[in-house]
Amino acid sequence: MKTMNWFEWIQFSKSNRIFLLADDFFQNDPLLKEIKVDQSIFISAKIAKSLSTVEYVWNQLLENQFTKHDFLVGVGGGSITDLTTFIAGTYKRGIPHILVPTTLLAATDAAIGGKGGIDFGNFKNAVGVIKSPEFLVIYPHFFEQLGIEETTFGWAEVAKHALIGSFDLYKELSANKFQNVEFLVSKSVEFKNSVVSEDLYEQGRRKILNFGHTLGHALESYQLESNSPYSHGKCVVLGMLKELEIMHKIGSISHYQKDDITQWLHHLFPLENLPNTPWLEVLPYVKNDKKNEGNLIGFVEFCGVGKVEPEMKLSLQTVKELLS
Ligand SMILES: NC(=O)c1ccc[n+]([C@@H]2O[C@H](COP(=O)([O-])OP(=O)(O)OC[C@H]3O[C@@H](n4cnc5c(N)ncnc54)[C@H](O)[C@@H]3O)[C@@H](O)[C@H]2O)c1
């Protein structure tokens, strides 16, 4: 996967046939008018990852005779980039695609690594593909319109990348927090890309990207069902903090390391006014985690900054005791 800047992308669009899938937030955005497109659909992020949307887009591609020589382009947050990747992987058994992520979460995580998918039944990302985009277009101007929650907690995956292996990101966040947007995004793309390129199908090393996500995903489902949804980023930060406690209790990190990294995360993210998480109530949602095997719950073992093991299994009973 290569990256393009905005200017290169505008030039590219002029000499290729483009089918644009964009978040309807940008329907009247003058920036999108700079791109030369042959066909476009604007979609609400809320319904992007559904089978009916996929069918609609497949139909439009067929009716307008798009072929493997054309490009499917997704402009939006993770909902649109996931949808675009899914369509690109399935239409005509795969057509080239380009992603233009417009949220921090999508630019630093969702749009990198080739995972695309839709929700089905009551399950998130139940059906999906792995297909890397031809190009990633990073244009930080998009992030200026994000709300406060998406701006603050949109950096969660960057903090995770810093903790699991990117020293550049760790140093930068420690010194300047989130000031250098372009540096943080480009280093994050570079880091995730390097992990994924070693293990596209998540058989080994790629699993380290799940740090904080065993408890983070469970918390996301719990909050959603409790009618007080938390953003993905906020759940990942809270998940990392709780998993650090677990790592300390099982002896993977010292008391000092746990306190040090906990303080670091509190320095980066505004967590002080959040209610305490009832982790024992969240526990049932951990059972659905993709890393589990039978009654064993899968975690990434965190042994210190930059020192992680992709797989560690704990019994449900042990996790219950550790969360108490
Ligand atoms: N494929 C992966 O590896 C991966 C990883 C993490 C998350 N995801 C997926 O990403 C999705 C969430 O993505 P997201 O957090 O980017 O949110 P999103 O795409 O659902 O968008 C959230 C909201 O932000 C709006 N928005 C988008 N760009 C904006 C901008 N620049 N300014 C203002 N508003 C903007 C959208 O219209 C929407 O209302 C989930 O479906 C999740 O499953 C995928």
The ligand as a MOL file (V3000), in Angstrom:
LIG
                    3D

  0  0  0     0  0            999 V3000
M  V30 BEGIN CTAB
M  V30 COUNTS 44 48 0 0 0
M  V30 BEGIN ATOM
M  V30 1 N -11.0620 -2.2650 9.4100 0
M  V30 2 C -10.4760 -2.0660 10.5700 0
M  V30 3 O -9.3460 -2.5250 10.8130 0
M  V30 4 C -11.1750 -1.2500 11.6090 0
M  V30 5 C -10.4960 -0.8580 12.7630 0
M  V30 6 C -11.1500 -0.0450 13.6880 0
M  V30 7 C -12.4700 0.3360 13.4540 0
M  V30 8 N -13.1200 -0.0830 12.3240 0 CHG=1
M  V30 9 C -14.5110 0.3090 12.0450 0
M  V30 10 O -14.5690 1.7380 11.9390 0
M  V30 11 C -15.9030 2.1400 12.2120 0
M  V30 12 C -15.8810 3.4210 13.0200 0
M  V30 13 O -15.1790 4.3950 12.2780 0
M  V30 14 P -15.0580 5.9160 12.7380 0
M  V30 15 O -14.8480 6.0040 14.1930 0
M  V30 16 O -14.0760 6.5370 11.8290 0 CHG=-1
M  V30 17 O -16.5120 6.4960 12.5550 0
M  V30 18 P -17.5980 6.5310 11.3940 0
M  V30 19 O -17.0430 6.2590 10.0440 0
M  V30 20 O -18.7230 5.6400 11.8290 0
M  V30 21 O -18.0380 8.0510 11.4510 0
M  V30 22 C -18.5370 8.6010 12.6670 0
M  V30 23 C -19.2140 9.9450 12.3990 0
M  V30 24 O -18.2380 10.9070 11.9960 0
M  V30 25 C -18.6790 11.5700 10.8070 0
M  V30 26 N -17.4680 12.0130 10.1150 0
M  V30 27 C -16.6280 11.3300 9.3020 0
M  V30 28 N -15.5860 12.0960 8.9530 0
M  V30 29 C -15.7750 13.3040 9.5530 0
M  V30 30 C -15.0260 14.5230 9.5790 0
M  V30 31 N -13.8530 14.6540 8.9480 0
M  V30 32 N -15.5240 15.5650 10.2960 0
M  V30 33 C -16.6840 15.4380 10.9790 0
M  V30 34 N -17.4340 14.3120 11.0090 0
M  V30 35 C -16.9710 13.2580 10.2950 0
M  V30 36 C -19.5390 10.5500 10.1050 0
M  V30 37 O -20.4680 11.1710 9.2490 0
M  V30 38 C -20.2370 9.8780 11.2770 0
M  V30 39 O -21.3600 10.6150 11.6670 0
M  V30 40 C -16.5900 0.9890 12.9180 0
M  V30 41 O -17.5440 0.4220 12.0480 0
M  V30 42 C -15.4550 -0.0060 13.1740 0
M  V30 43 O -15.9040 -1.3560 13.1100 0
M  V30 44 C -12.4860 -0.8450 11.4070 0
M  V30 END ATOM
M  V30 BEGIN BOND
M  V30 1 1 1 2
M  V30 2 2 2 3
M  V30 3 1 2 4
M  V30 4 1 4 5
M  V30 5 2 4 44
M  V30 6 2 5 6
M  V30 7 1 6 7
M  V30 8 2 7 8
M  V30 9 1 8 9
M  V30 10 1 8 44
M  V30 11 1 9 10
M  V30 12 1 9 42
M  V30 13 1 10 11
M  V30 14 1 11 12
M  V30 15 1 11 40
M  V30 16 1 12 13
M  V30 17 1 13 14
M  V30 18 2 14 15
M  V30 19 1 14 16
M  V30 20 1 14 17
M  V30 21 1 17 18
M  V30 22 2 18 19
M  V30 23 1 18 20
M  V30 24 1 18 21
M  V30 25 1 21 22
M  V30 26 1 22 23
M  V30 27 1 23 24
M  V30 28 1 23 38
M  V30 29 1 24 25
M  V30 30 1 25 26
M  V30 31 1 25 36
M  V30 32 1 26 27
M  V30 33 1 26 35
M  V30 34 2 27 28
M  V30 35 1 28 29
M  V30 36 1 29 30
M  V30 37 2 29 35
M  V30 38 1 30 31
M  V30 39 2 30 32
M  V30 40 1 32 33
M  V30 41 2 33 34
M  V30 42 1 34 35
M  V30 43 1 36 37
M  V30 44 1 36 38
M  V30 45 1 38 39
M  V30 46 1 40 41
M  V30 47 1 40 42
M  V30 48 1 42 43
M  V30 END BOND
M  V30 END CTAB
M  END
